[in-house]
Amino acid sequence: MNKLTLIFSILLLISCDKENQSEQTINSTHIKYFGFTLIDTYWDDPTDNQTKTNYIDEVYEFSNIADILVVNPSDDIISRMTEMNNLQVKSVLHISEIFFELVGNSSASGLEYDLRADYQTRWNEFMSINSLHINQNLIQTFYLGEEPTWNGITFSELKSATDYIKQALPNIPIMIIEAYPAVDELQIPNSVDWIGFDHYFIKDPKTNTIYLNELNTLKSKFSNDNQKLVIVMDTHFMSSFHEDIGGIALNEMDEVINNYYELAKSEPKTIAILGYFWPSGFDLPESIGARNMPQTIKENYIQIGKQITNKE
């Protein structure tokens, strides 16, 4: 090999290495947040011997976001947000109850919600009690639309709510998660920042045609270039659904997790991964949450979470 050929080969290797490093960066560092649902939402895991409804002590070492449920505008949640923040975790606030109320059963989900007539007064009260202008550094996102279209919330109602929040606190992202059957009908206001959808019992979402079609439809609904994608990771197990519908055994949930993570890394707009859900017994009494998965699967959650959050 002559010197010119050798130099060319070395330069080619360096170039390929840089491309690989760049690809790895693109495929991982755009995901900024990782956490699980049902962390501080009044849910008591029935598998426990004692009452427990706040699981932040179990997830903070590998999470940087966790949810808090707000039920009434008078709820004082400052101490709960502060506790999370002290553990380097920011709050995802469920605030749908502030804005929407159950009015019937004629929606696709069987639960129809309308925008409350006094939503502005309720929101202003909640902001005042929790000094949100001062404490907004404790909040990562407001979770407002819990499957909004599926639950009968119209675009105009959703826009009125999210616009009002954005007017008051423009620097805090607003998140909505839609149900997969309603993705086709979903309309996304400009005031919404993070968007995702939930579809479970799929072994490999990154190769599943149905899931990918839903994901592409969701992305086509984005209304501005700054909106980001949230991947809702299937981290629970219900044998009557995962086994019977998805053909997924409990010991294969490790593979499911990795597939969701690879999907999230392949989508440049992914800002966060949310695992549904942490404690057991939700949806069905026999459901297994992430905290009660086999230890090897839990270790995988921890490893992925630490990779994203950079927590050691």
Rosetta silent file (secondary structure, phi, psi, omega in degrees, C-alpha in Angstrom):
SEQUENCE: MNKLTLIFSILLLISCDKENQSEQTINSTHIKYFGFTLIDTYWDDPTDNQTKTNYIDEVYEFSNIADILVVNPSDDIISRMTEMNNLQVKSVLHISEIFFELVGNSSASGLEYDLRADYQTRWNEFMSINSLHINQNLIQTFYLGEEPTWNGITFSELKSATDYIKQALPNIPIMIIEAYPAVDELQIPNSVDWIGFDHYFIKDPKTNTIYLNELNTLKSKFSNDNQKLVIVMDTHFMSSFHEDIGGIALNEMDEVINNYYELAKSEPKTIAILGYFWPSGFDLPESIGARNMPQTIKENYIQIGKQITNKE
SCORE:     score description
SCORE:     0.000 S_00000001
   1 L     0.000  125.574  179.370    0.000    0.000    0.000 S_00000001
   2 L   -79.362  170.047 -174.145    1.512    3.366   -1.002 S_00000001
   3 H   -62.906  -39.577 -178.223    1.478    6.402    1.273 S_00000001
   4 H   -63.630  -42.303  178.375   -1.292    8.156   -0.635 S_00000001
   5 H   -64.931  -40.472  179.477   -3.563    5.112   -0.366 S_00000001
   6 H   -62.596  -45.221 -179.814   -2.749    4.749    3.324 S_00000001
   7 H   -62.382  -42.451  179.305   -3.553    8.397    4.033 S_00000001
   8 H   -62.012  -41.814 -179.784   -6.823    8.100    2.113 S_00000001
   9 H   -63.539  -41.503  179.301   -7.792    4.980    4.068 S_00000001
  10 H   -63.958  -44.386  179.473   -7.063    6.688    7.388 S_00000001
  11 H   -62.705  -37.654  179.334   -9.112    9.739    6.408 S_00000001
  12 H   -66.011  -40.854  178.246  -11.985    7.489    5.329 S_00000001
  13 H   -63.968  -42.758  178.146  -11.943    5.665    8.658 S_00000001
  14 H   -62.526  -42.338  179.628  -11.931    8.957   10.562 S_00000001
  15 H   -62.792  -44.253  179.865  -14.811   10.241    8.440 S_00000001
  16 H   -64.316  -38.729  179.594  -16.858    7.074    9.014 S_00000001
  17 H   -64.001  -40.579  178.667  -16.171    7.226   12.751 S_00000001
  18 H   -65.757  -38.884  178.241  -17.378   10.829   12.889 S_00000001
  19 H   -63.597  -41.490  178.678  -20.504    9.888   10.944 S_00000001
  20 H   -63.868  -42.332  178.302  -21.186    7.049   13.372 S_00000001
  21 H   -63.006  -41.764  179.608  -20.670    9.355   16.346 S_00000001
  22 H   -62.742  -42.038 -179.424  -22.966   11.945   14.756 S_00000001
  23 H   -64.386  -39.947  178.812  -25.626    9.284   14.115 S_00000001
  24 H   -63.552  -38.721  179.308  -25.397    8.094   17.713 S_00000001
  25 H   -64.636  -46.852  179.811  -25.811   11.671   18.921 S_00000001
  26 H   -60.819  -36.346 -174.086  -28.842   12.243   16.704 S_00000001
  27 L   -83.403    1.214 -176.523  -30.339    8.954   17.851 S_00000001
  28 L  -138.989  -46.016 -168.953  -30.074    9.597   21.579 S_00000001
  29 L   -74.615  -12.505  177.628  -29.420   13.102   22.857 S_00000001
  30 L   -73.709  -17.010  176.502  -32.631   14.603   21.483 S_00000001
  31 L   -85.356  113.119 -172.437  -34.547   12.603   24.114 S_00000001
  32 L  -101.141  -22.635 -170.091  -34.398   14.845   27.178 S_00000001
  33 E  -135.041  144.661  179.719  -36.913   13.359   29.618 S_00000001
  34 E  -145.989  137.501  177.591  -37.815    9.947   30.995 S_00000001
  35 E  -176.075 -177.974 -178.408  -40.303    8.851   33.625 S_00000001
  36 E  -121.732  161.021  176.340  -43.352    6.778   34.515 S_00000001
  37 L   -95.050  164.672 -178.640  -47.028    7.544   35.083 S_00000001
  38 L    67.190   36.858 -179.814  -49.052    7.079   38.303 S_00000001
  39 L   -83.146  -46.402  179.289  -46.200    8.304   40.500 S_00000001
  40 E  -138.278   67.787 -172.785  -48.140   10.782   42.678 S_00000001
  41 L  -130.367   25.711  178.770  -51.745   10.399   41.554 S_00000001
  42 L    69.191   13.902  179.969  -53.497    8.948   44.637 S_00000001
  43 L   -92.592  125.397  179.609  -53.145    5.393   43.275 S_00000001
  44 L  -102.731  114.003  179.075  -52.373    2.742   45.909 S_00000001
  45 L   -60.312  117.563 -176.288  -50.716   -0.372   44.498 S_00000001
  46 L   -68.163  -11.085  179.175  -52.892   -3.260   45.805 S_00000001
  47 L   -82.080   -7.777  178.645  -49.855   -5.559   45.977 S_00000001
  48 L   -80.551  154.039  174.565  -48.423   -3.521   48.876 S_00000001
  49 L   -87.265   -9.906  179.200  -48.955   -4.424   52.513 S_00000001
  50 L  -135.347  158.811  179.778  -49.274   -0.754   53.395 S_00000001
  51 L   -70.319  128.507  177.386  -50.948    2.265   51.858 S_00000001
  52 L  -150.078  126.421 -179.083  -48.682    4.115   49.467 S_00000001
  53 L  -127.298    3.880  177.072  -49.681    6.619   46.786 S_00000001
  54 E  -129.692  117.592 -172.979  -46.412    8.438   46.092 S_00000001
  55 L  -111.757   18.528 -176.695  -43.639    6.420   44.446 S_00000001
  56 H   -60.440  -30.573  179.757  -41.104    9.150   43.740 S_00000001
  57 H   -66.630  -18.314 -178.214  -38.653    7.489   46.145 S_00000001
  58 H   -92.949  -17.697 -171.466  -38.646    4.435   43.861 S_00000001
  59 H  -121.763  -10.820 -170.823  -38.033    6.159   40.512 S_00000001
  60 H   -63.563  -27.170 -176.117  -36.057    9.368   41.072 S_00000001
  61 H   -69.735  -17.173  179.837  -32.663    7.738   40.521 S_00000001
  62 H  -135.306   20.202  176.585  -33.502    7.033   36.863 S_00000001
  63 L  -130.441  153.702  170.694  -36.253    9.576   36.093 S_00000001
  64 L  -128.269    4.098  169.435  -36.314   13.328   35.612 S_00000001
  65 E  -138.104  148.901  177.740  -40.096   13.736   35.206 S_00000001
  66 E  -156.726  149.141 -171.888  -42.989   12.332   37.247 S_00000001
  67 E   -94.034  148.378  174.719  -46.709   13.038   37.338 S_00000001
  68 E  -127.603  129.997  179.202  -48.864   14.720   39.980 S_00000001
  69 E   -90.224  128.820  174.465  -52.649   14.601   39.790 S_00000001
  70 L  -106.522  126.314 -176.549  -54.562   17.827   40.420 S_00000001
  71 L  -104.709  -43.392 -176.736  -58.227   17.299   41.295 S_00000001
  72 L  -125.706  152.940  177.701  -59.503   20.682   42.501 S_00000001
  73 L   -62.931  -20.103  179.730  -58.441   24.286   41.878 S_00000001
  74 L   -86.361   -1.217 -179.648  -57.890   24.600   45.641 S_00000001
  75 L   -62.621  124.870  174.345  -55.271   21.807   45.691 S_00000001
  76 L   -98.022  108.137 -174.958  -52.024   23.009   47.236 S_00000001
  77 L  -115.020   15.490 -176.802  -49.302   20.892   45.630 S_00000001
  78 H   -58.348  -44.838 -177.868  -46.251   23.057   46.325 S_00000001
  79 H   -65.432  -35.357  179.866  -44.752   20.581   48.804 S_00000001
  80 H   -68.843  -42.583  177.063  -45.277   17.684   46.384 S_00000001
  81 H   -65.476  -40.298 -179.126  -43.592   19.545   43.529 S_00000001
  82 H   -65.033  -40.434  178.227  -40.767   20.647   45.822 S_00000001
  83 H   -58.536  -44.931  177.919  -40.170   17.088   47.020 S_00000001
  84 H   -63.339  -46.457 -177.095  -39.737   15.953   43.424 S_00000001
  85 H   -60.609  -35.567  178.612  -37.537   18.889   42.538 S_00000001
  86 H   -65.349  -19.406  177.642  -35.245   18.152   45.472 S_00000001
  87 L  -101.593   15.966  179.510  -34.681   14.740   43.863 S_00000001
  88 L    62.681   39.695  175.963  -33.893   16.353   40.482 S_00000001
  89 L  -127.678  130.689  177.338  -37.289   15.431   39.059 S_00000001
  90 E   -97.991  154.481 -171.811  -39.671   17.960   37.525 S_00000001
  91 E   -86.414  138.713  167.068  -43.438   17.657   37.755 S_00000001
  92 E  -105.049  109.019 -172.922  -45.872   16.640   35.047 S_00000001
  93 E   -94.286  117.503  172.088  -49.131   18.164   36.277 S_00000001
  94 E   -76.418  109.500 -176.233  -52.427   16.457   35.337 S_00000001
  95 L  -121.534   16.164 -178.679  -54.736   19.473   35.203 S_00000001
  96 H   -59.252  -35.529 -179.068  -57.632   18.219   33.056 S_00000001
  97 H   -64.716  -25.682  176.886  -60.004   18.305   36.045 S_00000001
  98 H   -66.098  -35.225 -170.606  -59.402   22.044   36.348 S_00000001
  99 H  -104.743  -30.791 -171.415  -60.695   22.613   32.821 S_00000001
 100 E  -123.092  152.525  179.197  -63.021   19.759   31.868 S_00000001
 101 E  -135.146  148.318  178.870  -65.971   17.955   33.456 S_00000001
 102 E   -74.223  126.188 -175.896  -67.744   14.693   32.734 S_00000001
 103 E  -124.419  -10.694 -177.671  -71.137   15.407   31.154 S_00000001
 104 E   179.907 -160.952 -176.695  -72.247   12.184   29.502 S_00000001
 105 L  -136.986   24.730 -173.497  -71.308    8.999   27.710 S_00000001
 106 L   -93.542    3.225  178.315  -71.822    9.749   24.023 S_00000001
 107 L   -81.724  173.526 -179.350  -68.135   10.016   23.024 S_00000001
 108 L   -61.615  -31.974 -178.590  -66.174    7.195   21.395 S_00000001
 109 L   -79.988  -17.820 -173.355  -64.639    6.265   24.746 S_00000001
 110 L    91.775    0.981  176.539  -67.976    6.214   26.545 S_00000001
 111 L  -129.939  110.176 -175.845  -66.912    9.190   28.678 S_00000001
 112 E  -102.156  126.648 -179.573  -67.850   12.599   27.299 S_00000001
 113 E  -115.162  145.227  174.250  -66.142   15.706   28.663 S_00000001
 114 E  -122.407  156.101  173.145  -66.940   19.392   28.130 S_00000001
 115 E   -68.734  130.225 -179.726  -64.977   22.530   28.882 S_00000001
 116 L   -66.485  144.302  178.393  -66.171   23.955   32.182 S_00000001
 117 L   -64.803  -30.223 -176.407  -67.943   27.318   32.004 S_00000001
 118 L  -105.739   29.220 -174.833  -65.786   28.597   34.882 S_00000001
 119 H   -61.089  -33.829 -179.645  -62.459   27.169   33.664 S_00000001
 120 H   -67.142  -43.466  178.127  -60.729   30.558   33.756 S_00000001
 121 H   -63.464  -41.895 -179.916  -61.719   31.173   37.376 S_00000001
 122 H   -64.606  -43.238  179.869  -60.630   27.653   38.354 S_00000001
 123 H   -66.127  -41.986  179.316  -57.269   28.011   36.624 S_00000001
 124 H   -62.939  -38.482  177.677  -56.621   31.420   38.155 S_00000001
 125 H   -65.018  -45.422  179.703  -57.378   30.018   41.609 S_00000001
 126 H   -62.111  -42.556  178.093  -55.035   27.083   41.105 S_00000001
 127 H   -61.551  -42.349 -177.552  -52.258   29.370   39.869 S_00000001
 128 H   -66.977  -47.437 -177.502  -52.683   31.695   42.841 S_00000001
 129 H   -61.201  -35.079 -175.982  -52.764   28.979   45.521 S_00000001
 130 L  -102.611    8.313  177.427  -49.612   27.369   44.115 S_00000001
 131 L    45.564   52.266 -171.419  -47.819   30.606   43.180 S_00000001
 132 H   -64.170  -29.630  177.155  -47.157   29.137   39.765 S_00000001
 133 H   -63.808  -33.994  178.767  -45.461   32.243   38.414 S_00000001
 134 H   -83.061  -34.935 -172.855  -42.881   31.888   41.166 S_00000001
 135 H  -100.876   14.763 -176.234  -42.773   28.080   41.172 S_00000001
 136 H   -65.338  -18.550  176.408  -42.846   27.413   37.450 S_00000001
 137 H   -68.038  -13.283  178.767  -39.250   26.138   37.633 S_00000001
 138 H   -85.503  -11.729 -170.804  -40.663   23.070   39.440 S_00000001
 139 E  -108.837  131.651  174.652  -42.884   22.127   36.474 S_00000001
 140 E   -92.320  -42.142 -179.463  -41.778   20.412   33.290 S_00000001
 141 E  -157.246  151.225  169.263  -45.144   20.210   31.536 S_00000001
 142 E   -94.088  122.054  177.542  -48.879   20.622   31.986 S_00000001
 143 E   -96.173  104.247 -172.530  -50.691   17.444   30.952 S_00000001
 144 E  -106.080  -52.577 -174.051  -54.075   18.679   29.822 S_00000001
 145 E   -89.890   94.091  175.908  -55.524   16.563   27.065 S_00000001
 146 E   -87.318   95.149 -174.807  -55.902   13.023   28.378 S_00000001
 147 L    51.003   58.607 -169.831  -57.086   11.381   25.146 S_00000001
 148 L   -61.718  -50.989 -177.691  -59.081   14.546   24.346 S_00000001
 149 L   -64.995  -41.670  178.392  -60.689   13.631   21.024 S_00000001
 150 L   -59.559  -30.286 -177.946  -61.457   10.087   22.211 S_00000001
 151 L  -101.308   18.723  170.088  -63.208   11.605   25.236 S_00000001
 152 L    83.114    9.218  177.731  -65.364   14.039   23.289 S_00000001
 153 L   -80.847  125.429 -177.790  -63.370   17.250   23.805 S_00000001
 154 L   -78.849  162.338  177.858  -63.694   19.434   20.719 S_00000001
 155 H   -58.934  -43.451 -177.792  -60.810   21.261   19.088 S_00000001
 156 H   -64.212  -37.273  178.066  -62.255   24.647   20.071 S_00000001
 157 H   -67.320  -45.538  179.179  -62.570   23.548   23.708 S_00000001
 158 H   -62.214  -42.911 -179.910  -59.031   22.176   23.777 S_00000001
 159 H   -64.681  -40.634  179.071  -57.687   25.327   22.117 S_00000001
 160 H   -60.505  -43.100 -179.248  -59.502   27.594   24.565 S_00000001
 161 H   -67.888  -50.053 -175.827  -57.947   25.753   27.503 S_00000001
 162 H   -69.552  -35.433  176.480  -54.403   25.498   26.144 S_00000001
 163 H   -62.950  -38.762 -178.161  -54.403   29.090   24.867 S_00000001
 164 H   -68.623  -39.419  176.220  -55.437   30.326   28.308 S_00000001
 165 H   -64.766  -46.622 -176.356  -52.654   28.381   30.006 S_00000001
 166 H   -63.896  -33.824  177.512  -50.079   29.524   27.462 S_00000001
 167 H   -61.919  -38.084 -177.082  -51.137   33.141   27.918 S_00000001
 168 H   -82.330  -41.449 -174.322  -50.381   32.908   31.646 S_00000001
 169 L  -135.153   76.975 -171.890  -47.261   30.703   31.593 S_00000001
 170 L   -68.461  -17.896 -174.545  -45.796   30.717   28.081 S_00000001
 171 L   -92.037   -3.831  179.108  -42.523   28.998   29.004 S_00000001
 172 L  -100.592  122.432  179.927  -44.020   25.751   30.340 S_00000001
 173 L   -61.120  147.545  174.038  -44.790   23.126   27.674 S_00000001
 174 E  -110.620  132.552 -175.513  -48.340   21.805   27.379 S_00000001
 175 E  -117.343  140.789  169.084  -48.748   18.101   26.624 S_00000001
 176 E  -129.073  144.784  174.126  -51.601   16.074   25.180 S_00000001
 177 E  -124.701  120.933 -177.958  -51.771   12.293   24.709 S_00000001
 178 E   -98.844  153.701  172.597  -54.417   10.988   22.319 S_00000001
 179 E   -77.577  142.056 -173.260  -55.928    7.501   22.138 S_00000001
 180 H   -59.047  -33.850 -179.481  -54.865    5.638   19.010 S_00000001
 181 H   -67.770  -16.145 -175.241  -58.409    5.175   17.562 S_00000001
 182 H  -106.092    6.234 -177.441  -58.869    8.971   17.542 S_00000001
 183 L   -60.490  -36.771 -179.607  -55.560   10.013   15.977 S_00000001
 184 L   -60.425  -35.296 -175.816  -57.236   10.497   12.576 S_00000001
 185 L   -91.632  -10.172 -175.497  -59.669   13.060   14.034 S_00000001
 186 L   -61.363  135.510  168.606  -57.169   14.840   16.293 S_00000001
 187 L  -122.235  135.926 -171.994  -56.571   18.561   15.773 S_00000001
 188 L  -113.666  118.716  176.089  -53.664   20.153   17.634 S_00000001
 189 L   -65.625  152.793  176.527  -53.704   23.794   18.759 S_00000001
 190 L   -61.657  -25.213 -177.376  -50.548   25.858   18.240 S_00000001
 191 L   -78.795   -3.581  175.355  -50.416   26.367   22.006 S_00000001
 192 L   -91.397  137.299 -173.315  -49.705   22.647   22.557 S_00000001
 193 L  -108.330  -40.313 -178.000  -46.001   21.760   22.705 S_00000001
 194 E  -117.022  133.128 -176.583  -45.701   18.017   23.347 S_00000001
 195 E  -134.716  136.404  175.133  -47.880   15.441   21.594 S_00000001
 196 E  -147.157  179.321  173.210  -48.135   11.671   21.870 S_00000001
 197 E  -145.045  160.160 -179.782  -50.574    8.794   21.552 S_00000001
 198 E  -117.162  128.914  173.564  -51.050    5.498   23.364 S_00000001
 199 L  -149.153  112.820 -172.732  -51.325    2.099   21.725 S_00000001
 200 L  -105.188 -179.535  176.088  -50.329   -0.921   23.803 S_00000001
 201 L    65.761   33.621  177.802  -49.948   -4.697   23.374 S_00000001
 202 L  -120.281  121.756 -173.757  -47.569   -4.293   20.418 S_00000001
 203 L   -68.894  -42.397 -177.931  -44.331   -6.236   20.619 S_00000001
 204 L  -135.811   88.425 -177.695  -42.302   -4.128   18.203 S_00000001
 205 L   -63.051  -23.914 -176.836  -43.772   -0.695   17.457 S_00000001
 206 L   -76.719  -10.834  175.769  -40.824    0.246   15.252 S_00000001
 207 L  -123.114   -4.734 -178.155  -41.792   -2.446   12.691 S_00000001
 208 L   -78.813  118.327 -174.179  -45.549   -2.723   13.310 S_00000001
 209 H   -60.850  -41.987 -178.942  -47.341   -1.252   10.286 S_00000001
 210 H   -62.839  -48.356 -179.757  -50.469   -0.268   12.213 S_00000001
 211 H   -61.648  -45.678 -177.245  -48.505    1.523   14.924 S_00000001
 212 H   -64.999  -36.192  176.151  -46.236    3.291   12.423 S_00000001
 213 H   -63.543  -40.707  177.385  -49.233    4.467   10.375 S_00000001
 214 H   -65.499  -41.536  178.821  -50.754    5.941   13.543 S_00000001
 215 H   -63.406  -44.170  178.846  -47.462    7.583   14.442 S_00000001
 216 H   -64.901  -37.730  176.031  -47.100    9.104   10.977 S_00000001
 217 H   -63.048  -45.252  178.469  -50.676   10.345   11.115 S_00000001
 218 H   -57.344  -47.820 -178.104  -49.986   11.930   14.500 S_00000001
 219 H   -63.971  -32.177  178.604  -46.879   13.690   13.202 S_00000001
 220 H   -68.842  -16.106 -179.776  -48.823   14.971   10.193 S_00000001
 221 L   -86.902  -11.296 -179.715  -51.164   16.720   12.652 S_00000001
 222 L   -56.119  135.802 -173.096  -48.403   18.858   14.188 S_00000001
 223 L  -103.623   -5.401  172.221  -49.362   22.480   13.677 S_00000001
 224 L  -153.952  161.224 -172.626  -45.940   24.138   14.063 S_00000001
 225 L   -70.833  -15.760 -177.420  -42.288   23.195   13.684 S_00000001
 226 L   -87.732   -8.463 -178.373  -41.518   23.568   17.390 S_00000001
 227 L   -70.947  144.055 -173.972  -43.886   20.839   18.559 S_00000001
 228 E  -117.851  160.215 -177.284  -42.249   17.712   19.967 S_00000001
 229 E  -100.090  136.693  172.580  -43.129   14.020   20.120 S_00000001
 230 E  -111.989  125.560  175.963  -43.744   12.042   23.309 S_00000001
 231 E   -94.687  121.922  176.984  -43.384    8.270   23.088 S_00000001
 232 E   -93.016  109.084 -175.461  -45.684    6.429   25.501 S_00000001
 233 E   -86.464  135.676  178.650  -43.835    3.215   26.362 S_00000001
 234 E   -78.661  102.645 -177.685  -45.798    0.078   27.279 S_00000001
 235 L  -119.900   19.250  175.450  -44.419   -0.763   30.739 S_00000001
 236 L  -120.278  169.315 -178.580  -47.368   -2.654   32.216 S_00000001
 237 E  -141.753  124.175  174.260  -48.559   -6.213   31.675 S_00000001
 238 L  -128.372  111.978 -171.232  -52.071   -7.640   31.531 S_00000001
 239 H   -56.962  -36.798 -177.635  -52.089  -11.270   30.425 S_00000001
 240 H   -68.382  -15.794  178.454  -55.588  -11.081   28.913 S_00000001
 241 H  -111.952  -52.124 -177.738  -54.357   -8.332   26.577 S_00000001
 242 H   -63.461  -44.213 -179.150  -50.598   -8.676   26.180 S_00000001
 243 L   -77.444  -49.249 -172.504  -50.716  -12.447   25.705 S_00000001
 244 L   -75.472  -37.044 -178.398  -54.073  -12.860   23.975 S_00000001
 245 L   -95.107  -46.493 -174.518  -53.967   -9.761   21.737 S_00000001
 246 L   -92.597  -11.746 -176.619  -50.276   -8.967   21.421 S_00000001
 247 L    63.970   33.825 -174.941  -48.807  -12.442   21.700 S_00000001
 248 L  -113.396  122.787  174.742  -46.407  -11.077   24.325 S_00000001
 249 L   -84.922  158.077 -178.516  -45.255  -13.146   27.299 S_00000001
 250 H   -56.293  -43.114 -177.485  -44.258  -11.445   30.541 S_00000001
 251 H   -73.370   -2.678  175.519  -40.588  -12.337   30.076 S_00000001
 252 H   -96.676   -1.102  178.839  -40.699  -10.682   26.640 S_00000001
 253 H   -63.378  -23.752  174.660  -41.521   -7.240   28.058 S_00000001
 254 H   -60.906  -43.334  178.491  -37.770   -6.614   28.087 S_00000001
 255 H   -66.216  -40.159  178.214  -37.794   -6.858   24.304 S_00000001
 256 H   -59.150  -46.144 -179.550  -40.849   -4.590   24.112 S_00000001
 257 H   -58.453  -48.616 -178.372  -39.079   -1.927   26.167 S_00000001
 258 H   -62.548  -35.999  179.592  -35.994   -1.988   23.976 S_00000001
 259 H   -66.636  -41.010  176.116  -38.115   -1.723   20.840 S_00000001
 260 H   -62.950  -41.123 -179.215  -39.887    1.391   22.144 S_00000001
 261 H   -64.137  -43.315  178.115  -36.540    2.920   23.061 S_00000001
 262 H   -63.674  -38.658  176.488  -35.112    2.237   19.601 S_00000001
 263 H   -61.229  -46.530 -179.409  -38.223    3.768   18.059 S_00000001
 264 H   -60.842  -39.967  179.956  -37.842    6.889   20.212 S_00000001
 265 H   -67.971  -29.416 -178.103  -34.198    7.221   19.227 S_00000001
 266 H   -80.403  -11.831 -179.103  -35.090    6.927   15.535 S_00000001
 267 L  -103.367  104.954 -174.195  -37.588    9.807   15.754 S_00000001
 268 L   -59.916  -22.385 -178.813  -35.651   13.129   15.894 S_00000001
 269 L   -85.941   -1.991 -179.638  -38.645   14.989   17.319 S_00000001
 270 E   -66.099  123.051  178.815  -38.883   12.757   20.392 S_00000001
 271 E  -105.656  -26.971 -174.144  -38.484   14.905   23.505 S_00000001
 272 E  -152.958  153.700  171.031  -39.651   12.454   26.197 S_00000001
 273 E  -120.728  126.772  176.410  -40.507    8.844   26.983 S_00000001
 274 E  -116.331  123.340  177.538  -43.299    8.119   29.445 S_00000001
 275 E   -87.944  128.517  179.084  -43.782    4.594   30.749 S_00000001
 276 E  -109.918  101.784    8.388  -47.389    3.524   31.327 S_00000001
 277 L  -145.147  178.025 -176.252  -47.382    2.686   34.253 S_00000001
 278 L   -89.564  -62.781 -179.245  -45.333    2.229   37.486 S_00000001
 279 L   -76.768  159.059 -177.952  -47.573    0.743   40.280 S_00000001
 280 L   -86.390  171.714  171.997  -49.669   -2.387   39.709 S_00000001
 281 L    86.048    0.974 -179.464  -53.441   -2.899   39.751 S_00000001
 282 L   -87.117  150.016 -175.516  -54.441   -0.055   37.427 S_00000001
 283 L    71.299  -56.122  175.234  -56.950   -0.695   34.599 S_00000001
 284 L  -133.535  144.566 -178.394  -57.340   -4.279   35.846 S_00000001
 285 L   -57.108  -31.044 -176.910  -56.747   -5.633   39.370 S_00000001
 286 L   -91.109    3.415 -179.000  -54.290   -8.223   38.027 S_00000001
 287 L   -65.485  142.796  179.457  -52.270   -5.776   35.937 S_00000001
 288 E  -105.075  121.795  176.233  -48.534   -5.727   36.657 S_00000001
 289 L   -85.986  172.368 -177.152  -46.861   -2.338   36.757 S_00000001
 290 H   -58.404  -34.266 -176.697  -43.222   -1.626   36.022 S_00000001
 291 H   -67.452  -20.126 -178.224  -42.309   -1.725   39.720 S_00000001
 292 H  -111.768   15.756  174.330  -43.425   -5.359   39.953 S_00000001
 293 L   -71.043  161.719  171.976  -41.865   -6.644   36.746 S_00000001
 294 L   -52.335  147.620 -171.328  -39.158   -9.335   36.948 S_00000001
 295 H   -57.888  -37.171 -179.636  -35.915   -7.813   38.219 S_00000001
 296 H   -63.553  -34.417  178.483  -34.075   -8.123   34.902 S_00000001
 297 H   -72.586  -41.358  175.997  -36.790   -6.076   33.214 S_00000001
 298 H   -59.707  -40.707  179.163  -36.719   -3.454   35.963 S_00000001
 299 H   -61.755  -32.545  178.256  -32.958   -3.200   35.558 S_00000001
 300 H   -69.551  -40.835  173.844  -33.505   -2.444   31.886 S_00000001
 301 H   -56.259  -46.642 -177.208  -35.875    0.406   32.741 S_00000001
 302 H   -61.336  -44.048 -179.037  -33.244    1.765   35.104 S_00000001
 303 H   -63.305  -45.791  179.735  -30.491    1.528   32.513 S_00000001
 304 H   -63.561  -45.292 -179.964  -32.546    3.300   29.820 S_00000001
 305 H   -59.179  -42.344 -179.966  -33.653    5.970   32.291 S_00000001
 306 H   -69.167  -32.923  176.158  -30.093    6.683   33.387 S_00000001
 307 H   -62.777  -41.188 -177.560  -28.931    6.911   29.788 S_00000001
 308 H   -76.824  -41.972 -174.073  -31.526    9.582   29.064 S_00000001
 309 H   -87.944  -12.313 -176.629  -31.317   11.526   32.337 S_00000001
 310 L    61.024   30.314  175.188  -27.545   11.208   32.785 S_00000001
 311 L   -91.326  136.695 -178.641  -28.082   10.197   36.392 S_00000001
 312 L   -97.431    0.000    0.000  -25.405    7.949   37.853 S_00000001
